Amino acid sequence: MNEAITALFFLLALVAAIAALTVRDLLAAAVILSAFGFLVALLYAALGAVDVGFNEAVLGAGVTGVLFIVAIRYTQRRSID
């Protein structure tokens, strides 16, 4: 049962990583990247490394996602030429 959950989290993280690389919108990519960090945190927790999973959830999904979204918010989407 644990192997099935681990494989599911791994596959979902892989799909999220590919989606973050292929999406054209920067804001959507930042949100998907945050979801990727959360899925990796769940993967670490499923593998038994709960402390590493907690740190990944806080840093990978939380802080990094917020920083990316704030940085995208303060940049212009289109150039004025």
Secondary structure, 3 states (H helix, E strand, C coil): CHHHHHHHHHHHHHHHHHHHHHCCCHHHHHHHHHHHHHHHHHHHHHCCCHHHHHHHHHHHHHHHHHHHHHHHHCCCCCCCC
